[in-house]
């Protein structure tokens, strides 16, 4: 186990880099609290490749929180160390090792892929560094030190399955990417759809798995879907894969079959999808048009930072909340700040005000939260994922 990485702030002259701003604790610019030493937080996210849009939103969400809180968490100036996860656990591991061994972080956040979470878990557990992840998390044998502000990967499908069963009069075709996160996402839907009495349209009753990240041509799959007589489609894709899937769906013979999914139209991909996305329904734990004070503040701060992309995503929101979790836990940990102390205080947080609505961690260290149905519609602000209704509360 590593010793405490912090020294008294009065003995250190530090440049704090966060959200593109440079301030000094040595007399120029805003002065750091003399009782709060600077800390390093590691943010690991996909910044290139298929899920770059997701990783970029995760980075931006965390940075928006930092900027709106003076570049500090728990009163400590933050040096945010950002590393590229890439498209797989194999590419993520060297970046994660660097954050832990060379940058000496006290906590890690971000992470797009569930496979990456599983891969870095043994190292983080050995070093006792808490992970506050901001995207889907796979099932884990032990969750000690691992927290998710977003969701378990199976939660979106779990939340929407009963609604689709009650809405669609007939079998549903299920399709998704062949990797751990994709199988978890699709699995949540299949298990709960079957439990509700739903029938899968796929031959043999098994989901169709597309190679990841190699699949860019979905047209043969849509031809297959059309031939099954499915009355709806349920899919999980994000990033560039979602763009390809949605555009080709609208050009295919399956375009008259209602399309439901998770993350198909989330974030910057919606602009790329354009009118092809209109009418697609998705499940999410957040909508930018939720009415509550925390969301008002978040949306305003986001739009000030990113006027070119005025609608924050669930990925950005979860990362914003990861920063909020660390902010509260670090403040509660007191002056003798260690990774172990941060982890202990996260477990004591209780209710957490959030843009999505108040939530809390459950026994598996995932959020107890509401899930919503949204539909892509065209309006004065262009295309949006308009809030339709609440679906379910998941977690416990």
C-alpha positions in Angstrom: 0.0 0.0 0.0 1.3 3.5 -0.8 1.9 6.1 1.8 0.0 9.4 1.6 1.0 11.2 -1.5 0.3 14.7 -0.2 2.5 17.3 1.4 1.4 20.5 3.2 0.3 23.1 0.7 2.4 25.8 2.3 5.5 23.9 1.3 4.5 23.4 -2.3 4.4 25.8 -5.2 1.9 24.2 -7.6 0.4 25.0 -11.0 -3.1 23.6 -11.2 -4.3 22.6 -14.6 -8.1 22.0 -14.9 -10.7 22.8 -17.6 -8.0 24.5 -19.7 -7.3 27.1 -17.0 -3.9 27.6 -15.3 -3.8 29.2 -11.9 -1.0 29.4 -9.4 -0.9 28.8 -5.6 2.3 30.8 -5.3 0.9 34.4 -5.3 -0.5 34.9 -8.8 -4.2 34.3 -9.5 -6.5 32.7 -7.0 -4.6 31.4 -4.0 -5.1 27.9 -2.8 -6.5 27.3 0.7 -3.3 26.9 2.9 -4.9 23.9 4.6 -5.7 22.1 1.4 -2.9 20.4 -0.5 -3.2 19.9 -4.3 -4.3 16.5 -5.5 -4.2 14.5 -8.7 -7.3 12.8 -10.1 -7.0 10.5 -13.0 -9.6 10.5 -15.7 -9.4 7.6 -18.2 -11.7 7.8 -21.2 -11.9 6.9 -24.9 -10.7 10.0 -26.8 -10.1 8.3 -30.1 -11.9 5.5 -31.9 -15.5 4.3 -32.0 -16.6 5.7 -28.7 -14.6 9.0 -28.8 -17.8 11.0 -28.6 -18.7 9.2 -25.3 -15.2 9.7 -23.8 -15.1 13.3 -24.8 -18.4 14.0 -23.1 -17.2 12.2 -20.0 -14.1 14.5 -19.9 -16.1 17.6 -20.5 -18.7 16.8 -17.8 -16.0 16.4 -15.2 -14.3 19.6 -16.3 -17.5 21.6 -16.3 -18.0 20.7 -12.6 -14.4 21.6 -11.8 -14.7 25.0 -13.6 -17.9 25.8 -11.8 -16.2 25.0 -8.4 -13.0 27.0 -8.8 -10.9 24.1 -10.0 -11.2 22.4 -6.6 -12.7 19.3 -5.1 -13.3 19.2 -1.4 -11.3 22.4 -1.0 -8.2 21.0 -2.7 -6.9 22.4 -6.0 -7.1 19.6 -8.6 -4.5 18.5 -11.2 -6.7 16.5 -13.5 -4.6 13.9 -15.4 -6.4 12.7 -18.5 -5.5 9.5 -20.4 -6.9 7.9 -23.5 -8.6 4.6 -22.9 -8.8 3.7 -26.6 -11.2 1.1 -27.9 -10.4 -1.8 -25.7 -9.1 -3.0 -22.3 -5.8 -3.8 -23.9 -5.2 -0.2 -25.0 -6.5 1.1 -21.7 -4.2 -0.8 -19.4 -0.9 1.1 -20.3 -2.7 4.4 -19.8 -4.2 3.3 -16.4 -0.8 2.0 -15.3 0.7 5.4 -16.0 -1.9 7.2 -14.0 -1.3 5.0 -11.0 2.5 4.5 -11.1 3.8 7.7 -12.7 1.1 10.3 -11.9 0.4 9.1 -8.4 -3.4 9.8 -8.5 -5.5 9.5 -5.3 -8.7 8.5 -7.3 -9.7 7.5 -10.8 -12.8 8.4 -12.7 -14.2 8.1 -16.3 -13.9 4.8 -18.2 -16.2 4.1 -21.2 -15.9 0.4 -21.5 -17.1 -2.2 -19.0 -14.2 -4.4 -20.1 -11.8 -1.7 -19.1 -13.3 -1.6 -15.6 -12.8 -5.3 -15.2 -9.3 -5.1 -16.5 -8.1 -2.2 -14.2 -9.9 -3.5 -11.2 -7.2 -5.8 -9.8 -4.5 -3.0 -10.1 -6.7 -0.4 -8.4 -7.7 -2.8 -5.7 -4.1 -3.6 -5.0 -3.2 0.1 -4.7 -6.4 0.8 -2.8 -7.3 3.6 -5.2 -11.0 4.3 -5.5 -12.7 4.3 -8.9 -15.7 6.5 -9.5 -16.7 5.4 -13.0 -19.0 7.5 -15.2 -20.3 5.0 -17.7 -21.7 1.4 -17.7 -20.2 -1.0 -15.2 -20.2 -4.8 -15.6 -21.1 -7.2 -13.0 -18.3 -7.7 -10.5 -17.5 -10.3 -7.8 -16.5 -7.6 -5.4 -17.3 -3.8 -5.5 -15.0 -2.7 -2.7 -13.5 0.6 -3.9 -15.5 0.7 -7.1 -18.4 3.1 -7.5 -20.6 4.0 -10.5 -22.4 7.3 -10.9 -23.9 6.1 -14.2 -25.5 2.6 -14.2 -24.9 -1.1 -14.3 -24.7 -2.1 -17.9 -27.8 -4.2 -17.7 -30.0 -1.4 -16.2 -31.2 0.4 -19.5 -32.6 -2.8 -20.9 -34.1 -3.7 -17.6 -35.9 -0.4 -17.4 -37.4 -0.4 -20.8 -38.2 -4.1 -21.3 -41.7 -4.0 -19.6 -42.7 -0.9 -21.5 -41.8 -2.5 -24.9 -43.7 -5.7 -23.9 -46.8 -3.7 -23.1 -46.5 -1.4 -26.2 -45.4 -3.7 -29.0 -47.9 -6.3 -30.3 -45.6 -9.0 -31.4 -42.0 -10.3 -31.3 -39.0 -8.0 -31.0 -35.6 -8.4 -32.8 -32.6 -7.8 -30.6 -29.2 -6.7 -31.9 -26.0 -5.4 -30.4 -22.2 -5.3 -30.4 -20.2 -8.4 -29.5 -18.1 -7.3 -26.4 -18.7 -7.3 -22.7 -20.6 -4.0 -22.4 -22.8 -4.9 -25.4 -23.7 -8.3 -24.0 -24.5 -6.8 -20.6 -26.6 -4.1 -22.2 -28.6 -6.5 -24.4 -28.7 -9.1 -21.7 -30.6 -6.8 -19.3 -33.3 -6.3 -22.0 -33.6 -10.0 -23.0 -33.8 -11.3 -19.5 -36.5 -8.8 -18.4 -38.4 -8.9 -21.7 -38.7 -12.7 -21.4 -39.7 -12.4 -17.7 -42.5 -10.1 -18.8 -43.7 -12.7 -21.3 -42.1 -11.1 -24.4 -41.0 -13.1 -27.5 -37.7 -12.6 -29.3 -38.0 -12.5 -33.1 -34.4 -13.6 -33.7 -34.0 -17.1 -35.1 -33.4 -19.5 -32.1 -34.4 -16.7 -29.7 -30.8 -15.5 -29.3 -29.7 -11.9 -29.9 -27.7 -11.1 -33.0 -24.1 -10.0 -32.1 -22.2 -7.8 -34.5 -18.4 -7.8 -34.5 -17.0 -4.8 -32.6 -15.5 -2.4 -33.5 -15.2 -3.8 -37.1 -18.9 -3.6 -38.1 -19.7 -0.5 -40.2 -22.1 -2.2 -42.7 -25.4 -3.1 -41.0 -27.5 -3.4 -44.2 -27.3 -7.3 -44.3 -28.6 -7.4 -40.7 -31.5 -5.1 -41.5 -32.4 -7.4 -44.4 -32.4 -10.3 -41.9 -34.5 -8.4 -39.4 -37.2 -7.6 -42.1 -37.5 -11.3 -43.0 -38.3 -12.3 -39.4 -41.5 -10.4 -39.2 -40.4 -8.5 -36.1 -42.8 -5.9 -34.8 -40.0 -3.8 -33.2 -36.2 -3.7 -32.9 -34.2 -3.2 -29.7 -30.6 -2.3 -30.1 -27.6 -0.9 -28.2 -25.0 1.1 -30.0 -23.1 4.3 -29.2 -20.6 6.6 -30.8 -19.7 6.1 -34.5 -21.4 2.6 -34.4 -24.7 4.3 -33.5 -24.4 6.8 -36.4 -23.8 4.0 -38.9 -26.6 1.9 -37.4 -29.2 4.7 -37.4 -28.4 6.0 -40.9 -28.5 2.6 -42.5 -31.7 1.7 -40.6 -33.5 4.6 -42.2 -32.3 3.5 -45.7 -33.2 -0.1 -45.2 -36.3 -2.2 -45.8 -36.6 -2.4 -42.0 -37.2 1.3 -41.6 -41.0 0.9 -41.0 -40.3 -1.3 -37.9 -40.2 0.8 -34.8 -36.7 1.2 -33.3 -36.0 1.3 -29.6 -32.6 1.3 -28.0 -30.1 2.5 -25.5 -27.8 5.4 -26.4 -28.5 5.2 -30.2 -29.2 9.0 -30.4 -27.3 10.3 -27.4 -25.1 13.3 -27.7 -23.2 14.6 -30.7 -24.1 11.5 -32.7 -27.6 12.9 -33.0 -26.4 15.8 -35.1 -24.5 13.3 -37.4 -27.6 11.1 -37.7 -29.8 14.0 -38.6 -33.4 13.4 -39.8 -32.7 9.6 -39.9 -33.1 9.6 -36.1 -36.5 11.2 -35.9 -39.0 9.0 -34.2 -36.4 6.7 -32.6 -37.2 6.0 -28.9 -34.4 5.4 -26.3 -34.1 4.7 -22.6 -31.9 6.9 -20.5 -31.3 7.9 -16.9 -31.2 11.6 -17.8 -32.8 14.1 -20.1 -31.6 17.7 -20.5 -35.2 19.0 -20.2 -35.7 17.6 -16.6 -37.0 20.3 -14.4 -35.0 20.7 -11.1 -32.5 23.3 -9.8 -29.4 21.0 -10.1 -30.2 20.4 -13.8 -30.8 24.1 -14.4 -27.3 24.9 -13.0 -25.7 22.0 -14.9 -27.3 22.9 -18.3 -26.4 26.6 -17.9 -22.7 25.7 -17.0 -22.5 23.3 -19.9 -23.9 25.7 -22.4 -21.5 28.4 -21.3 -18.6 26.0 -21.7 -19.8 24.3 -24.9 -22.1 26.6 -26.9 -21.4 24.6 -30.0 -23.1 21.6 -28.4 -25.8 23.1 -26.1 -27.5 19.8 -25.0 -25.5 17.9 -22.3 -25.7 14.1 -22.5 -26.1 11.4 -19.9 -22.4 10.7 -20.3 -21.5 14.3 -19.3 -24.1 14.3 -16.5 -22.7 11.1 -14.9 -19.1 12.5 -15.1 -20.3 15.8 -13.6 -21.8 13.7 -10.8 -18.6 11.7 -10.4 -16.9 15.1 -9.7 -19.7 15.9 -7.2 -19.2 12.6 -5.4 -15.4 13.1 -5.1 -16.0 16.8 -4.0 -18.1 15.7 -1.1 -16.0 12.7 -0.2 -12.7 14.6 -0.3 -14.2 17.4 1.9 -15.4 14.9 4.4 -12.1 13.0 4.5 -10.4 16.0 6.2 -6.8 17.1 6.1 -5.2 13.6 6.2 -6.3 12.8 2.7 -5.6 9.3 1.4 -7.2 7.1 -1.3 -8.6 4.9 1.6 -10.1 7.9 3.3 -11.8 9.0 0.1 -13.3 5.6 -0.5 -14.6 5.4 3.1 -16.3 8.7 2.8 -18.0 7.9 -0.6 -19.7 5.0 1.2 -21.2 7.5 3.7 -22.6 10.1 1.3 -26.3 9.2 1.4 -28.6 11.2 -0.9 -26.8 13.0 -3.7 -28.5 16.0 -5.5 -28.1 15.7 -9.2 -29.3 17.0 -12.6 -31.0 13.6 -13.0 -32.8 14.0 -9.7 -31.6 13.0 -6.2 -30.0 9.5 -6.1 -27.9 7.4 -3.8 -25.5 4.4 -4.1 -27.0 1.0 -3.4 -25.3 -2.0 -1.9 -23.6 -2.9 -5.2 -22.2 0.7 -5.4 -24.3 1.6 -8.3 -27.0 4.3 -8.3 -30.6 3.9 -7.3 -32.2 6.2 -9.9 -35.1 6.8 -12.3 -35.1 5.9 -15.9 -36.9 7.7 -18.7 -38.3 7.1 -22.2 -37.3 9.7 -24.8 -38.0 10.2 -28.5 -36.1 12.1 -31.1 -38.2 15.1 -32.3 -37.5 18.2 -34.3 -38.2 21.5 -32.7 -37.0 25.1 -32.5 -33.6 24.0 -31.1 -33.2 21.3 -33.8 -33.3 17.6 -33.1 -33.6 16.6 -29.4 -34.2 13.6 -27.3 -37.5 14.8 -25.9 -38.7 13.5 -22.6 -41.8 11.3 -23.0 -42.3 9.6 -19.6 -40.8 8.0 -16.6 -40.2 4.2 -17.0 -38.9 2.8 -13.7 -36.6 3.2 -10.7 -33.7 0.7 -10.8 -31.2 -0.2 -8.1 -31.5 -1.3 -4.5 
